[in-house]
């Protein structure tokens, strides 16, 4: 009985342990988002990888940054677009993934979340718990383009506020001496 319990415990830990960077080779190859510099391991659940027909590969943190790349490379043809499954963090085909738009979870680089799931069941469970609507990849990428201006404006504002806070904090330290 004891060995069976240990085996069950070990297998449970294996399935619920967060994936390390070694288990996500695209993160080892592309650790930071090509556009915003965000840590792709930290955002493994939303990261994307675009492989173009010419052999070039771009790693991003989110569909927001992927949309930027696709818009800039209008003459390049993607051979594959992959996304991190929200639950498992494993890369899946973005075009066949089940996407969820919105809900109560904060999005990555976007005020309106866009998450990818490997199957309908996990996407439906997510929407039952967190809200949002199940959509296709085309609808998700269109939503990313629709949100682009406001999201970019909000990102700039957030970064400016952070910079001002840091400058204010360092000025306070200078006066303390």
FIKOLZA-1660 file (N, C-alpha, C; in steps of 0.1 Angstrom, whole numbers, plus 5000, padded with zeros to 4 digits):
% residues 177
   i   px   py   pz ch aa at
   1 5008 4988 5000  A  X  N
   1 5000 5000 5000  A  X CA
   1 5009 5013 5000  A  X  C
   2 5019 5012 5008  A  X  N
   2 5028 5024 5009  A  X CA
   2 5035 5027 4996  A  X  C
   3 5040 5017 4989  A  X  N
   3 5047 5021 4976  A  X CA
   3 5037 5027 4966  A  X  C
   4 5024 5022 4966  A  X  N
   4 5014 5027 4957  A  X CA
   4 5011 5042 4960  A  X  C
   5 5010 5045 4973  A  X  N
   5 5008 5058 4977  A  X CA
   5 5019 5068 4973  A  X  C
   6 5032 5063 4975  A  X  N
   6 5043 5071 4971  A  X CA
   6 5043 5073 4956  A  X  C
   7 5040 5063 4948  A  X  N
   7 5040 5064 4934  A  X CA
   7 5029 5074 4930  A  X  C
   8 5017 5074 4936  A  X  N
   8 5006 5083 4933  A  X CA
   8 5011 5097 4937  A  X  C
   9 5017 5099 4948  A  X  N
   9 5021 5112 4953  A  X CA
   9 5032 5118 4943  A  X  C
  10 5041 5110 4939  A  X  N
  10 5052 5114 4930  A  X CA
  10 5046 5118 4916  A  X  C
  11 5037 5110 4911  A  X  N
  11 5031 5113 4898  A  X CA
  11 5022 5126 4899  A  X  C
  12 5016 5128 4910  A  X  N
  12 5008 5140 4912  A  X CA
  12 5017 5152 4912  A  X  C
  13 5028 5151 4919  A  X  N
  13 5038 5163 4919  A  X CA
  13 5043 5165 4905  A  X  C
  14 5046 5155 4898  A  X  N
  14 5051 5156 4884  A  X CA
  14 5041 5164 4875  A  X  C
  15 5029 5161 4876  A  X  N
  15 5019 5167 4868  A  X CA
  15 5015 5182 4872  A  X  C
  16 5017 5185 4885  A  X  N
  16 5014 5198 4889  A  X CA
  16 5026 5207 4892  A  X  C
  17 5038 5202 4889  A  X  N
  17 5050 5210 4891  A  X CA
  17 5051 5220 4879  A  X  C
  18 5054 5232 4881  A  X  N
  18 5056 5242 4870  A  X CA
  18 5067 5237 4861  A  X  C
  19 5066 5239 4848  A  X  N
  19 5076 5235 4839  A  X CA
  19 5089 5244 4840  A  X  C
  20 5100 5238 4840  A  X  N
  20 5112 5246 4840  A  X CA
  20 5116 5250 4826  A  X  C
  21 5125 5259 4826  A  X  N
  21 5130 5265 4813  A  X CA
  21 5136 5253 4804  A  X  C
  22 5142 5243 4811  A  X  N
  22 5148 5232 4803  A  X CA
  22 5137 5224 4796  A  X  C
  23 5125 5224 4802  A  X  N
  23 5114 5217 4796  A  X CA
  23 5107 5225 4785  A  X  C
  24 5111 5238 4783  A  X  N
  24 5105 5247 4774  A  X CA
  24 5116 5252 4765  A  X  C
  25 5121 5244 4755  A  X  N
  25 5133 5248 4748  A  X CA
  25 5132 5261 4740  A  X  C
  26 5120 5265 4736  A  X  N
  26 5119 5278 4729  A  X CA
  26 5122 5289 4739  A  X  C
  27 5120 5287 4752  A  X  N
  27 5123 5298 4761  A  X CA
  27 5139 5299 4763  A  X  C
  28 5145 5287 4763  A  X  N
  28 5160 5287 4764  A  X CA
  28 5166 5295 4752  A  X  C
  29 5160 5292 4740  A  X  N
  29 5165 5298 4727  A  X CA
  29 5161 5313 4727  A  X  C
  30 5149 5317 4732  A  X  N
  30 5143 5330 4731  A  X CA
  30 5138 5334 4745  A  X  C
  31 5147 5338 4754  A  X  N
  31 5142 5340 4768  A  X CA
  31 5134 5353 4770  A  X  C
  32 5136 5363 4762  A  X  N
  32 5129 5375 4763  A  X CA
  32 5121 5378 4751  A  X  C
  33 5110 5385 4752  A  X  N
  33 5102 5389 4741  A  X CA
  33 5110 5398 4732  A  X  C
  34 5109 5395 4719  A  X  N
  34 5116 5403 4709  A  X CA
  34 5112 5418 4709  A  X  C
  35 5099 5421 4713  A  X  N
  35 5094 5435 4712  A  X CA
  35 5095 5442 4725  A  X  C
  36 5090 5436 4736  A  X  N
  36 5090 5444 4749  A  X CA
  36 5100 5439 4759  A  X  C
  37 5107 5428 4756  A  X  N
  37 5117 5424 4765  A  X CA
  37 5112 5416 4777  A  X  C
  38 5100 5413 4778  A  X  N
  38 5094 5406 4790  A  X CA
  38 5100 5392 4790  A  X  C
  39 5101 5386 4802  A  X  N
  39 5106 5373 4804  A  X CA
  39 5095 5362 4799  A  X  C
  40 5099 5355 4789  A  X  N
  40 5090 5345 4783  A  X CA
  40 5087 5333 4792  A  X  C
  41 5097 5330 4801  A  X  N
  41 5094 5320 4811  A  X CA
  41 5083 5324 4821  A  X  C
  42 5084 5336 4825  A  X  N
  42 5074 5341 4835  A  X CA
  42 5060 5341 4828  A  X  C
  43 5060 5343 4815  A  X  N
  43 5047 5344 4807  A  X CA
  43 5046 5332 4798  A  X  C
  44 5050 5320 4803  A  X  N
  44 5050 5308 4795  A  X CA
  44 5035 5305 4790  A  X  C
  45 5026 5309 4798  A  X  N
  45 5012 5306 4795  A  X CA
  45 5006 5314 4784  A  X  C
  46 5013 5325 4780  A  X  N
  46 5008 5333 4769  A  X CA
  46 5018 5335 4758  A  X  C
  47 5030 5330 4760  A  X  N
  47 5041 5332 4750  A  X CA
  47 5037 5326 4737  A  X  C
  48 5044 5332 4726  A  X  N
  48 5042 5327 4713  A  X CA
  48 5055 5326 4706  A  X  C
  49 5055 5318 4695  A  X  N
  49 5067 5315 4687  A  X CA
  49 5062 5315 4672  A  X  C
  50 5068 5324 4664  A  X  N
  50 5064 5325 4650  A  X CA
  50 5076 5319 4642  A  X  C
  51 5074 5309 4634  A  X  N
  51 5084 5304 4625  A  X CA
  51 5080 5308 4611  A  X  C
  52 5089 5315 4604  A  X  N
  52 5086 5320 4591  A  X CA
  52 5092 5310 4580  A  X  C
  53 5087 5311 4568  A  X  N
  53 5091 5302 4557  A  X CA
  53 5106 5304 4554  A  X  C
  54 5111 5316 4557  A  X  N
  54 5126 5318 4554  A  X CA
  54 5135 5313 4565  A  X  C
  55 5129 5306 4575  A  X  N
  55 5137 5300 4586  A  X CA
  55 5139 5309 4598  A  X  C
  56 5135 5321 4597  A  X  N
  56 5136 5330 4609  A  X CA
  56 5125 5327 4619  A  X  C
  57 5129 5329 4632  A  X  N
  57 5120 5326 4643  A  X CA
  57 5119 5338 4652  A  X  C
  58 5108 5341 4657  A  X  N
  58 5106 5352 4667  A  X CA
  58 5098 5347 4679  A  X  C
  59 5104 5350 4691  A  X  N
  59 5097 5346 4703  A  X CA
  59 5091 5358 4709  A  X  C
  60 5078 5358 4713  A  X  N
  60 5071 5369 4719  A  X CA
  60 5065 5364 4733  A  X  C
  61 5061 5374 4740  A  X  N
  61 5054 5371 4753  A  X CA
  61 5039 5369 4752  A  X  C
  62 5033 5374 4741  A  X  N
  62 5019 5374 4740  A  X CA
  62 5014 5376 4726  A  X  C
  63 5001 5375 4724  A  X  N
  63 4995 5377 4711  A  X CA
  63 4996 5392 4707  A  X  C
  64 4997 5401 4717  A  X  N
  64 4999 5415 4714  A  X CA
  64 5012 5417 4706  A  X  C
  65 5023 5412 4712  A  X  N
  65 5036 5413 4705  A  X CA
  65 5037 5405 4692  A  X  C
  66 5030 5394 4692  A  X  N
  66 5029 5386 4679  A  X CA
  66 5022 5394 4668  A  X  C
  67 5011 5401 4672  A  X  N
  67 5004 5409 4662  A  X CA
  67 5013 5420 4657  A  X  C
  68 5022 5426 4665  A  X  N
  68 5031 5436 4660  A  X CA
  68 5040 5430 4650  A  X  C
  69 5046 5418 4653  A  X  N
  69 5055 5412 4644  A  X CA
  69 5048 5408 4630  A  X  C
  70 5036 5403 4631  A  X  N
  70 5029 5399 4619  A  X CA
  70 5026 5411 4610  A  X  C
  71 5023 5422 4617  A  X  N
  71 5020 5435 4609  A  X CA
  71 5033 5440 4603  A  X  C
  72 5044 5439 4610  A  X  N
  72 5056 5445 4604  A  X CA
  72 5062 5436 4593  A  X  C
  73 5059 5424 4593  A  X  N
  73 5065 5414 4583  A  X CA
  73 5054 5410 4573  A  X  C
  74 5048 5420 4567  A  X  N
  74 5037 5418 4557  A  X CA
  74 5041 5409 4546  A  X  C
  75 5054 5409 4542  A  X  N
  75 5059 5401 4530  A  X CA
  75 5064 5387 4534  A  X  C
  76 5064 5385 4547  A  X  N
  76 5069 5372 4552  A  X CA
  76 5057 5362 4555  A  X  C
  77 5059 5350 4552  A  X  N
  77 5048 5340 4554  A  X CA
  77 5051 5331 4566  A  X  C
  78 5043 5331 4576  A  X  N
  78 5045 5322 4587  A  X CA
  78 5043 5308 4583  A  X  C
  79 5053 5299 4587  A  X  N
  79 5052 5285 4585  A  X CA
  79 5044 5279 4596  A  X  C
  80 5046 5285 4608  A  X  N
  80 5039 5280 4620  A  X CA
  80 5038 5291 4630  A  X  C
  81 5027 5292 4637  A  X  N
  81 5025 5301 4648  A  X CA
  81 5021 5293 4660  A  X  C
  82 5029 5293 4671  A  X  N
  82 5026 5285 4682  A  X CA
  82 5024 5294 4694  A  X  C
  83 5016 5289 4704  A  X  N
  83 5013 5296 4716  A  X CA
  83 5014 5287 4728  A  X  C
  84 5017 5292 4740  A  X  N
  84 5017 5284 4752  A  X CA
  84 5003 5281 4756  A  X  C
  85 5000 5269 4759  A  X  N
  85 4987 5265 4764  A  X CA
  85 4985 5271 4778  A  X  C
  86 4974 5277 4781  A  X  N
  86 4972 5284 4794  A  X CA
  86 4975 5275 4806  A  X  C
  87 4970 5263 4805  A  X  N
  87 4972 5254 4816  A  X CA
  87 4985 5247 4817  A  X  C
  88 4989 5241 4806  A  X  N
  88 5002 5232 4806  A  X CA
  88 5014 5240 4803  A  X  C
  89 5013 5252 4796  A  X  N
  89 5024 5260 4792  A  X CA
  89 5032 5254 4780  A  X  C
  90 5027 5243 4775  A  X  N
  90 5034 5236 4764  A  X CA
  90 5029 5244 4751  A  X  C
  91 5038 5245 4741  A  X  N
  91 5035 5251 4729  A  X CA
  91 5025 5243 4721  A  X  C
  92 5015 5249 4716  A  X  N
  92 5005 5243 4707  A  X CA
  92 5003 5252 4695  A  X  C
  93 4996 5246 4685  A  X  N
  93 4994 5254 4673  A  X CA
  93 4984 5265 4676  A  X  C
  94 4987 5277 4673  A  X  N
  94 4979 5289 4677  A  X CA
  94 4966 5289 4668  A  X  C
  95 4968 5284 4656  A  X  N
  95 4956 5285 4646  A  X CA
  95 4946 5275 4649  A  X  C
  96 4949 5264 4656  A  X  N
  96 4939 5254 4659  A  X CA
  96 4936 5254 4674  A  X  C
  97 4942 5262 4682  A  X  N
  97 4940 5263 4696  A  X CA
  97 4926 5269 4698  A  X  C
  98 4920 5266 4710  A  X  N
  98 4907 5272 4714  A  X CA
  98 4911 5284 4722  A  X  C
  99 4906 5295 4718  A  X  N
  99 4910 5308 4724  A  X CA
  99 4898 5313 4733  A  X  C
 100 4902 5320 4743  A  X  N
 100 4892 5327 4752  A  X CA
 100 4896 5341 4752  A  X  C
 101 4886 5350 4749  A  X  N
 101 4887 5364 4749  A  X CA
 101 4880 5370 4762  A  X  C
 102 4887 5378 4770  A  X  N
 102 4881 5384 4781  A  X CA
 102 4881 5375 4794  A  X  C
 103 4873 5379 4803  A  X  N
 103 4873 5372 4816  A  X CA
 103 4879 5380 4827  A  X  C
 104 4880 5375 4839  A  X  N
 104 4885 5383 4850  A  X CA
 104 4900 5382 4852  A  X  C
 105 4907 5375 4844  A  X  N
 105 4922 5374 4845  A  X CA
 105 4928 5385 4837  A  X  C
 106 4938 5392 4843  A  X  N
 106 4945 5403 4835  A  X CA
 106 4952 5397 4823  A  X  C
 107 4951 5404 4812  A  X  N
 107 4958 5399 4800  A  X CA
 107 4973 5403 4800  A  X  C
 108 4980 5397 4791  A  X  N
 108 4995 5400 4790  A  X CA
 108 4996 5411 4779  A  X  C
 109 5001 5423 4782  A  X  N
 109 5003 5434 4773  A  X CA
 109 4990 5439 4768  A  X  C
 110 4979 5435 4774  A  X  N
 110 4966 5439 4769  A  X CA
 110 4956 5440 4781  A  X  C
 111 4947 5449 4780  A  X  N
 111 4936 5450 4791  A  X CA
 111 4926 5440 4788  A  X  C
 112 4924 5435 4776  A  X  N
 112 4914 5424 4773  A  X CA
 112 4922 5411 4771  A  X  C
 113 4921 5402 4780  A  X  N
 113 4929 5390 4779  A  X CA
 113 4925 5381 4767  A  X  C
 114 4935 5374 4762  A  X  N
 114 4934 5365 4751  A  X CA
 114 4942 5353 4755  A  X  C
 115 4936 5341 4758  A  X  N
 115 4943 5329 4763  A  X CA
 115 4940 5318 4753  A  X  C
 116 4950 5309 4751  A  X  N
 116 4949 5298 4742  A  X CA
 116 4948 5285 4751  A  X  C
 117 4940 5275 4746  A  X  N
 117 4938 5262 4753  A  X CA
 117 4939 5251 4742  A  X  C
 118 4944 5240 4747  A  X  N
 118 4946 5229 4738  A  X CA
 118 4933 5222 4734  A  X  C
 119 4923 5223 4743  A  X  N
 119 4910 5216 4739  A  X CA
 119 4898 5224 4745  A  X  C
 120 4887 5220 4740  A  X  N
 120 4874 5227 4743  A  X CA
 120 4871 5226 4758  A  X  C
 121 4874 5214 4764  A  X  N
 121 4870 5212 4778  A  X CA
 121 4877 5222 4787  A  X  C
 122 4890 5223 4786  A  X  N
 122 4897 5232 4795  A  X CA
 122 4893 5247 4792  A  X  C
 123 4891 5250 4780  A  X  N
 123 4886 5264 4777  A  X CA
 123 4872 5266 4783  A  X  C
 124 4864 5256 4782  A  X  N
 124 4850 5258 4788  A  X CA
 124 4851 5259 4803  A  X  C
 125 4860 5251 4809  A  X  N
 125 4862 5252 4824  A  X CA
 125 4866 5266 4828  A  X  C
 126 4876 5271 4820  A  X  N
 126 4881 5284 4823  A  X CA
 126 4870 5295 4822  A  X  C
 127 4862 5294 4811  A  X  N
 127 4851 5304 4810  A  X CA
 127 4841 5303 4821  A  X  C
 128 4838 5290 4825  A  X  N
 128 4828 5288 4836  A  X CA
 128 4833 5295 4849  A  X  C
 129 4846 5294 4851  A  X  N
 129 4852 5300 4864  A  X CA
 129 4855 5315 4862  A  X  C
 130 4861 5319 4851  A  X  N
 130 4867 5332 4850  A  X CA
 130 4859 5341 4840  A  X  C
 131 4850 5336 4833  A  X  N
 131 4843 5344 4822  A  X CA
 131 4850 5344 4809  A  X  C
 132 4846 5352 4800  A  X  N
 132 4852 5353 4787  A  X CA
 132 4844 5345 4777  A  X  C
 133 4848 5346 4764  A  X  N
 133 4841 5339 4753  A  X CA
 133 4851 5331 4745  A  X  C
 134 4846 5319 4741  A  X  N
 134 4854 5310 4733  A  X CA
 134 4854 5316 4719  A  X  C
 135 4866 5317 4713  A  X  N
 135 4867 5323 4699  A  X CA
 135 4878 5315 4692  A  X  C
 136 4880 5319 4679  A  X  N
 136 4890 5313 4671  A  X CA
 136 4903 5321 4671  A  X  C
 137 4913 5316 4665  A  X  N
 137 4926 5324 4664  A  X CA
 137 4924 5336 4656  A  X  C
 138 4917 5335 4645  A  X  N
 138 4914 5347 4637  A  X CA
 138 4907 5358 4645  A  X  C
 139 4898 5354 4653  A  X  N
 139 4891 5364 4662  A  X CA
 139 4900 5370 4672  A  X  C
 140 4909 5361 4678  A  X  N
 140 4918 5366 4688  A  X CA
 140 4928 5376 4682  A  X  C
 141 4934 5373 4670  A  X  N
 141 4944 5382 4665  A  X CA
 141 4937 5395 4660  A  X  C
 142 4924 5394 4656  A  X  N
 142 4917 5406 4652  A  X CA
 142 4915 5414 4665  A  X  C
 143 4912 5408 4676  A  X  N
 143 4910 5415 4689  A  X CA
 143 4923 5422 4693  A  X  C
 144 4934 5415 4691  A  X  N
 144 4947 5421 4694  A  X CA
 144 4949 5433 4686  A  X  C
 145 4946 5433 4673  A  X  N
 145 4947 5445 4665  A  X CA
 145 4938 5456 4669  A  X  C
 146 4925 5452 4672  A  X  N
 146 4915 5462 4677  A  X CA
 146 4920 5469 4690  A  X  C
 147 4926 5461 4699  A  X  N
 147 4931 5466 4712  A  X CA
 147 4944 5474 4711  A  X  C
 148 4951 5472 4700  A  X  N
 148 4965 5477 4699  A  X CA
 148 4968 5491 4704  A  X  C
 149 4960 5501 4699  A  X  N
 149 4963 5514 4702  A  X CA
 149 4961 5517 4717  A  X  C
 150 4950 5513 4723  A  X  N
 150 4947 5515 4737  A  X CA
 150 4957 5508 4746  A  X  C
 151 4960 5495 4742  A  X  N
 151 4970 5488 4750  A  X CA
 151 4984 5494 4749  A  X  C
 152 4988 5498 4738  A  X  N
 152 5001 5505 4737  A  X CA
 152 5001 5518 4745  A  X  C
 153 4991 5526 4744  A  X  N
 153 4990 5538 4752  A  X CA
 153 4991 5535 4767  A  X  C
 154 4984 5525 4771  A  X  N
 154 4984 5521 4785  A  X CA
 154 4997 5516 4790  A  X  C
 155 5004 5508 4781  A  X  N
 155 5018 5503 4784  A  X CA
 155 5027 5515 4786  A  X  C
 156 5027 5524 4777  A  X  N
 156 5035 5536 4778  A  X CA
 156 5033 5544 4791  A  X  C
 157 5020 5546 4794  A  X  N
 157 5017 5553 4806  A  X CA
 157 5022 5546 4818  A  X  C
 158 5020 5533 4819  A  X  N
 158 5024 5524 4830  A  X CA
 158 5039 5525 4832  A  X  C
 159 5047 5524 4820  A  X  N
 159 5061 5525 4821  A  X CA
 159 5066 5539 4825  A  X  C
 160 5059 5549 4820  A  X  N
 160 5063 5563 4824  A  X CA
 160 5060 5565 4839  A  X  C
 161 5049 5560 4844  A  X  N
 161 5047 5561 4859  A  X CA
 161 5057 5553 4867  A  X  C
 162 5061 5542 4862  A  X  N
 162 5071 5534 4869  A  X CA
 162 5084 5541 4869  A  X  C
 163 5088 5547 4858  A  X  N
 163 5100 5555 4857  A  X CA
 163 5100 5567 4866  A  X  C
 164 5088 5574 4867  A  X  N
 164 5087 5586 4876  A  X CA
 164 5088 5581 4890  A  X  C
 165 5082 5570 4894  A  X  N
 165 5083 5565 4907  A  X CA
 165 5098 5562 4911  A  X  C
 166 5105 5555 4901  A  X  N
 166 5119 5552 4904  A  X CA
 166 5127 5565 4906  A  X  C
 167 5125 5575 4897  A  X  N
 167 5132 5587 4898  A  X CA
 167 5129 5594 4911  A  X  C
 168 5116 5594 4915  A  X  N
 168 5112 5601 4928  A  X CA
 168 5119 5593 4940  A  X  C
 169 5119 5580 4939  A  X  N
 169 5125 5572 4949  A  X CA
 169 5140 5575 4951  A  X  C
 170 5147 5576 4939  A  X  N
 170 5161 5578 4940  A  X CA
 170 5164 5593 4944  A  X  C
 171 5155 5602 4941  A  X  N
 171 5157 5616 4946  A  X CA
 171 5155 5616 4961  A  X  C
 172 5146 5608 4967  A  X  N
 172 5144 5608 4981  A  X CA
 172 5156 5602 4988  A  X  C
 173 5163 5592 4982  A  X  N
 173 5175 5586 4987  A  X CA
 173 5186 5596 4987  A  X  C
 174 5187 5605 4977  A  X  N
 174 5197 5615 4977  A  X CA
 174 5196 5625 4988  A  X  C
 175 5183 5628 4991  A  X  N
 175 5181 5638 5002  A  X CA
 175 5183 5632 5016  A  X  C
 176 5183 5619 5017  A  X  N
 176 5185 5613 5030  A  X CA
 176 5200 5613 5034  A  X  C
 177 5209 5615 5024  A  X  N
 177 5223 5615 5028  A  X CA
 177 5228 5628 5033  A  X  C
% end
